[in-house]
Amino acid sequence: MDQAAVLLGALRAKARLGAARLSAAEVEALADAAGIDAAALPALVTRLAEANAVRLVWGGGVEVLPEPEAPAGSVVIDARGAQFGAGATLGGHGTTGATITLSAGITAGELAAVLHELRAVQAGLTGDTAESAKAAEAALRDRPPPDAPDDEKRGWAKRVMDALTTLLSRAPQVKAVVDLAEKALKPFLAA
C-alpha cells in the first residue's frame, strides 16, 4: 500500500477534525498510528508537498491543503466502496474513456487518524468510558488483512462501529471521531 496515500488520508482526516496545521510531532503521531516508520516521513511529506497536498510550515510541521476542485463542467463521481473489475471502463454520452483511481491508502490513513484520536481521548476518560475507548481501539487495531474475505471485513467494520457507538453513548465528546470512523468504514460495511 502506498504510504504517501496512507499519510495523506490520515492528514486529511485530521484536518476534517479541525486541525489543518499540524506540528511535526502530530504528523509523527499520525504516521505511528498508521504504522509508518518515522524515518520515511521526510520523503513522504516531500512527495505530498510536491503534489500540492500539503504545504511545509516554517518551524516544522505541515498545513493540509484542500482537495483540488473539479474543473467547471466536469463530472465528479464519489465511488467509495465501489468495485471495478479488471479492464473496467467508464463511459456515457460523448465519453471516450476515463481513468478511475481508487486508493485503499486514503481509507487506511483515515482509520489511522481515528485510532490516533481514540488514543488521545483515552487520557481524559475513566471507568466504563475508558474501558469502552480501549475496546474501540482494540477492535480498530484488529483489522483483517487486505485479502480477507468480504464477510470478514464487514464483520470487523461492524464490530468497530458497535464499539464506537457504545463509546459515543458514554462520551458524547467523541462524536466527530465516530463520524470520521463511520465515513472511513463505509466501504467495508458495503462490501
BELPEQUI-V296778 format. One record per residue. N is the residue number from 1. RES is the residue in one small letter. NEAR is the number of other ideal C-beta (glycine too) atoms within 12 Angstrom. D_FIRST is the distance of its C-alpha to the first C-alpha in Angstrom with 1 decimal. Layout:
N|RES|NEAR|D_FIRST ; N|RES|NEAR|D_FIRST
This chain:
1|m|22|0.0 ; 2|d|24|3.8 ; 3|q|30|6.1 ; 4|a|32|8.8 ; 5|a|29|8.0 ; 6|v|37|7.7 ; 7|l|49|10.9 ; 8|l|41|12.5 ; 9|g|41|12.3 ; 10|a|50|13.9 ; 11|l|48|16.4 ; 12|r|36|17.4 ; 13|a|38|17.9 ; 14|k|40|20.0 ; 15|a|30|21.9 ; 16|r|26|22.7 ; 17|l|30|24.3 ; 18|g|14|26.6 ; 19|a|26|25.3 ; 20|a|22|24.3 ; 21|r|23|25.3 ; 22|l|35|23.5 ; 23|s|17|24.8 ; 24|a|21|22.9 ; 25|a|16|23.3 ; 26|e|30|21.8 ; 27|v|41|18.7 ; 28|e|28|18.5 ; 29|a|28|19.1 ; 30|l|46|16.4 ; 31|a|39|13.9 ; 32|d|24|15.5 ; 33|a|33|15.2 ; 34|a|42|11.4 ; 35|g|23|11.4 ; 36|i|34|11.0 ; 37|d|16|13.8 ; 38|a|21|16.6 ; 39|a|12|17.2 ; 40|a|22|14.0 ; 41|l|34|15.2 ; 42|p|22|17.9 ; 43|a|18|15.8 ; 44|l|35|13.1 ; 45|v|35|16.2 ; 46|t|18|17.9 ; 47|r|21|15.3 ; 48|l|35|15.6 ; 49|a|26|19.3 ; 50|e|14|19.6 ; 51|a|19|17.9 ; 52|n|16|20.5 ; 53|a|31|18.3 ; 54|v|34|19.9 ; 55|r|23|23.2 ; 56|l|23|24.0 ; 57|v|20|26.9 ; 58|w|10|29.9 ; 59|g|10|30.1 ; 60|g|18|26.4 ; 61|g|27|23.8 ; 62|v|38|22.4 ; 63|e|28|23.6 ; 64|v|36|21.1 ; 65|l|22|22.4 ; 66|p|15|22.8 ; 67|e|19|20.8 ; 68|p|11|22.9 ; 69|e|10|25.5 ; 70|a|11|25.6 ; 71|p|8|28.5 ; 72|a|7|31.8 ; 73|g|8|32.5 ; 74|s|11|29.0 ; 75|v|16|27.6 ; 76|v|13|24.6 ; 77|i|17|22.9 ; 78|d|14|20.9 ; 79|a|19|19.1 ; 80|r|22|17.2 ; 81|g|22|17.1 ; 82|a|16|18.3 ; 83|q|15|17.3 ; 84|f|16|18.0 ; 85|g|8|18.7 ; 86|a|7|18.4 ; 87|g|7|20.7 ; 88|a|15|21.2 ; 89|t|14|23.3 ; 90|l|17|24.4 ; 91|g|12|28.1 ; 92|g|11|31.3 ; 93|h|6|34.6 ; 94|g|9|34.5 ; 95|t|13|30.8 ; 96|t|10|30.0 ; 97|g|11|26.2 ; 98|a|18|23.1 ; 99|t|12|19.5 ; 100|i|19|17.1 ; 101|t|14|13.7 ; 102|l|20|11.8 ; 103|s|23|8.6 ; 104|a|28|7.4 ; 105|g|30|6.0 ; 106|i|32|9.8 ; 107|t|38|10.9 ; 108|a|36|9.1 ; 109|g|42|10.7 ; 110|e|43|13.9 ; 111|l|44|14.1 ; 112|a|42|13.8 ; 113|a|45|16.6 ; 114|v|47|18.6 ; 115|l|39|18.3 ; 116|h|39|19.5 ; 117|e|41|22.3 ; 118|l|38|23.4 ; 119|r|27|23.7 ; 120|a|24|25.7 ; 121|v|32|28.0 ; 122|q|25|28.9 ; 123|a|13|31.1 ; 124|g|14|33.6 ; 125|l|24|33.8 ; 126|t|15|36.3 ; 127|g|11|37.5 ; 128|d|15|36.1 ; 129|t|24|33.9 ; 130|a|21|32.2 ; 131|e|19|31.7 ; 132|s|29|30.2 ; 133|a|36|27.7 ; 134|k|24|26.8 ; 135|a|26|26.6 ; 136|a|40|24.2 ; 137|e|33|22.0 ; 138|a|22|22.2 ; 139|a|31|21.3 ; 140|l|40|18.2 ; 141|r|24|17.0 ; 142|d|21|17.8 ; 143|r|29|14.8 ; 144|p|22|14.6 ; 145|p|12|11.8 ; 146|p|17|9.7 ; 147|d|9|12.4 ; 148|a|17|15.2 ; 149|p|14|18.1 ; 150|d|19|18.4 ; 151|d|14|21.5 ; 152|e|19|19.8 ; 153|k|28|17.1 ; 154|r|22|20.2 ; 155|g|22|22.2 ; 156|w|29|19.8 ; 157|a|35|19.5 ; 158|k|21|23.3 ; 159|r|27|23.9 ; 160|v|38|21.9 ; 161|m|28|24.0 ; 162|d|24|27.1 ; 163|a|32|26.6 ; 164|l|39|26.0 ; 165|t|26|29.0 ; 166|t|23|31.1 ; 167|l|37|30.1 ; 168|l|26|30.9 ; 169|s|17|34.3 ; 170|r|25|35.1 ; 171|a|29|33.5 ; 172|p|14|33.7 ; 173|q|17|32.2 ; 174|v|34|28.7 ; 175|k|20|28.9 ; 176|a|25|26.6 ; 177|v|39|23.8 ; 178|v|34|24.5 ; 179|d|23|24.4 ; 180|l|35|21.0 ; 181|a|41|19.8 ; 182|e|27|21.6 ; 183|k|29|19.9 ; 184|a|39|16.4 ; 185|l|37|17.4 ; 186|k|25|19.2 ; 187|p|27|16.7 ; 188|f|35|16.8 ; 189|l|25|20.6 ; 190|a|16|21.0 ; 191|a|25|19.2
